[in-house]
Amino acid sequence: MNSNFSNFKNKNQIVKHKNKLKIMKHKKIVQYGIGIFIIEAILIGIWFYLMKPESDVAFNILQIVLLLFGINLILGILLYVLKKSFSSLFFANSIICPLIFYAVWIMWFTYYA
């Protein structure tokens, strides 16, 4: 048997332990994802609060959305190359982040501008 699992008596215990480790790993990835989401939402909100964009700036939304997409995509690729398990978060975030920004953009001009 593998030295890491020498204190287990049978194969069932080893499988259960490995499954438990996988679940713990997935929970940690979910926690990172929620943390990234919260930080991202706060930063986007702060950006809107400080910049107070006007309606004539609306043409620049494509540039900002592409920048957000690109940053998250580059981080995802970099973490994938480094074999980090949470690189998939950044790939998912590259799609979610521009959508959040666009939603806040619409809300800004609907309710605050």
C-alpha positions in Angstrom: 0.0 0.0 0.0 0.9 3.6 -0.4 2.8 5.1 2.6 0.3 7.9 2.7 -2.5 5.5 3.4 -0.7 3.0 5.6 -2.9 3.6 8.6 -6.1 2.5 6.7 -7.1 -1.2 7.1 -8.9 -1.8 3.8 -9.4 -0.4 0.3 -12.9 1.0 1.2 -11.4 3.3 3.9 -8.8 4.6 1.4 -11.5 5.3 -1.2 -13.7 7.1 1.4 -10.7 9.2 2.5 -9.8 10.1 -1.1 -13.5 11.1 -1.8 -13.5 13.2 1.4 -10.3 15.0 0.2 -11.9 15.7 -3.1 -15.0 17.2 -1.5 -12.7 19.4 0.7 -10.8 20.5 -2.3 -14.0 21.4 -4.2 -15.3 23.3 -1.1 -12.1 25.3 -1.0 -12.5 26.2 -4.7 -16.1 27.3 -4.2 -14.9 29.5 -1.3 -12.3 31.0 -3.5 -14.9 31.6 -6.2 -17.3 33.3 -3.8 -14.4 35.4 -2.4 -13.3 36.5 -5.9 -17.0 37.3 -6.8 -17.4 39.5 -3.7 -14.1 41.4 -4.2 -15.0 41.9 -7.9 -18.4 43.2 -7.2 -17.0 45.6 -4.5 -14.3 46.9 -6.9 -16.8 47.4 -9.7 -19.1 49.3 -7.4 -16.2 51.5 -6.1 -15.1 52.2 -9.7 -18.7 53.4 -10.6 -18.9 55.4 -7.4 -15.6 57.2 -8.0 -15.8 57.6 -11.8 -19.5 58.5 -12.0 -19.6 57.8 -15.7 -21.8 60.0 -17.9 -24.0 58.7 -20.7 -21.6 60.0 -23.4 -19.0 57.5 -22.0 -21.2 54.6 -22.9 -19.3 54.0 -26.1 -16.3 52.9 -24.0 -18.2 50.0 -22.4 -16.9 47.6 -25.0 -13.3 48.5 -24.3 -13.9 48.0 -20.5 -15.7 44.7 -21.0 -13.0 43.4 -23.3 -10.3 44.5 -20.8 -12.1 42.7 -17.9 -12.5 39.6 -20.1 -8.8 39.7 -21.2 -7.5 40.1 -17.6 -9.4 37.1 -16.3 -8.6 35.0 -19.3 -4.9 35.7 -19.0 -5.0 34.9 -15.2 -6.9 31.7 -16.1 -4.3 30.6 -18.7 -1.4 31.5 -16.4 -2.9 29.5 -13.5 -3.6 26.6 -15.9 0.0 26.6 -17.0 1.1 26.6 -13.4 -1.2 23.6 -12.8 -3.3 25.3 -10.2 -6.7 23.7 -9.5 -8.6 26.9 -9.4 -7.7 28.1 -12.9 -11.2 27.1 -13.9 -12.5 29.9 -11.6 -10.8 32.5 -13.7 -12.1 31.0 -16.9 -15.6 31.2 -15.5 -14.9 34.6 -14.1 -13.8 35.9 -17.5 -17.4 35.4 -18.6 -19.2 36.4 -15.4 -17.2 39.6 -14.7 -18.1 41.4 -17.9 -21.8 40.4 -17.3 -21.7 41.9 -13.8 -20.0 45.0 -15.1 -22.7 45.4 -17.8 -25.5 44.9 -15.3 -24.0 47.5 -12.9 -23.6 49.8 -16.0 -27.3 49.5 -16.9 -28.3 50.0 -13.2 -26.1 53.1 -13.0 -27.8 54.8 -15.9 -31.2 53.6 -15.0 -31.3 54.6 -11.4 -28.4 57.0 -10.6 -27.3 59.0 -13.6 
